Amino acid sequence: MLEKLTTKARGKYSCFVTGDETSSLLLRPIKMIVYATLVRLADGTPLSATTDFASDADQRVREGKRCVKLLSKQLSKFGKRVCLQADDLTLHCVTDDCTAYMVVCEPNYPHILAFSCLDELRKEFNILYTLSVVNSVRRPYAFIEFDSFLQRTRQKYNSTRAIASRLNLADMTTDLNLNPPTYIKMTHLEPPPLSTPNLSSKALHTPVNIPNGVLPNGTINKDNNTVGISLRLRPVSWYGWLAIVFAVPCSLLDVYRGAVAVSMSSLEEMDGPSPWHGIFFLTEMILFLAQIRVLKKYNKFRKLETICFFVAILLLNGLLLDVRDWWICIFYIIVSLTLTMATFHRPFEKKLPRFHI
């Protein structure tokens, strides 16, 4: 299938990449690039996009964003270069190892200029960001600072004078002749709507078995607003719950012993418990509760926090050795260490969020 599309594309694009027509191409009235965006190739997470709010009201921009969502989910089916022809726009796409670069243009915008624009975006993005940085992104539009370069490049390719004076399209002409893009249409991305016969008024009151995701009029109810991933912690492990079960009575015991130590101690009684012992007991109780909270709730710095809490509990048990048996101190340290390990080994699960490009 893709070989036929590529062959069709070669015949379609050979007319505008010949050497004689490259110079004359720059003299024609240039149409516009209306929208540009970058998405991650693995899961379609948007990385950056042009933020021209004045053009968001344009029907072509809205349709272009919808095409971007559809194509970003199926990029693995096509080659390194893709040209999607819709009703009122053309979407050009170039992919590398981890990123897809897309521009939405008016239908008559020269394809060679669109791919030249994408080549500039690809080179600049690869200079600024490495493969590991792109793969580590956990939220959409993480490279929003790249939008300024997107805007400048779009304005550059929308200016006839700038294109005629700055661009050298000889290399791009040769490259497109050797490796033409894959030409696709919207029918390759979404199935045609289902056709259903007209229902009479009597049939409207009769229950009809409609497949999930299909409306009664036969159109497919597709949710195209879910791309990318967000993070959510998986359930607490069994040893994490066991540590919580032991940490709760330990905290209650610390409250009791801390209150007794504070009430019975005084500065004059040097042989009795020090008021600092009560403060240590109460502090240890707070640290246990904090460790339980870090284990239960997501926190960006949860691993660093639980390590700090464990070190503090370890030091407090060293200070409480004179009023607490050594084996009790070891038990408290083991409970805190188990909470720390449960926090470290609580993995994430992937869940698709809802957001709009």
Number of C-alpha atoms within 10 A of each C-alpha: 5 13 9 11 15 21 14 16 19 19 12 13 18 14 10 17 21 15 12 9 11 16 14 10 16 18 12 10 11 19 16 19 25 21 25 29 24 30 26 23 22 16 15 24 25 26 24 23 25 20 16 12 8 7 13 14 10 12 10 21 19 15 15 24 19 15 21 25 20 18 23 23 18 14 21 12 8 18 16 16 22 23 24 21 18 18 10 13 21 24 27 25 28 22 23 13 10 15 23 24 27 29 26 27 25 18 17 13 18 19 20 18 21 23 24 18 22 25 16 13 22 18 10 14 17 13 8 9 11 11 11 9 9 18 13 8 17 13 15 21 19 14 17 14 11 19 20 14 16 25 16 12 17 22 14 16 21 18 14 15 13 13 17 15 9 9 12 13 17 13 9 16 22 14 12 20 17 11 15 24 28 23 22 20 14 15 10 11 15 12 9 11 12 11 9 10 7 9 12 8 8 7 10 11 9 9 7 9 7 10 10 8 12 14 13 14 13 15 14 17 11 10 8 14 15 16 22 24 19 16 15 13 14 11 13 15 14 10 13 22 18 13 21 22 12 14 22 15 12 19 21 13 15 22 20 14 18 22 17 15 21 18 12 13 18 14 9 7 10 9 8 12 19 17 18 15 22 24 18 21 24 21 18 26 22 16 19 25 16 15 24 21 14 20 25 17 12 14 12 9 9 18 16 12 15 27 19 15 21 23 13 15 25 19 14 18 22 14 14 17 13 11 11 12 11 13 10 13 17 14 13 20 19 15 20 27 21 20 26 26 17 20 24 15 12 16 14 13 12 12 12 12 13 13 11 12 18
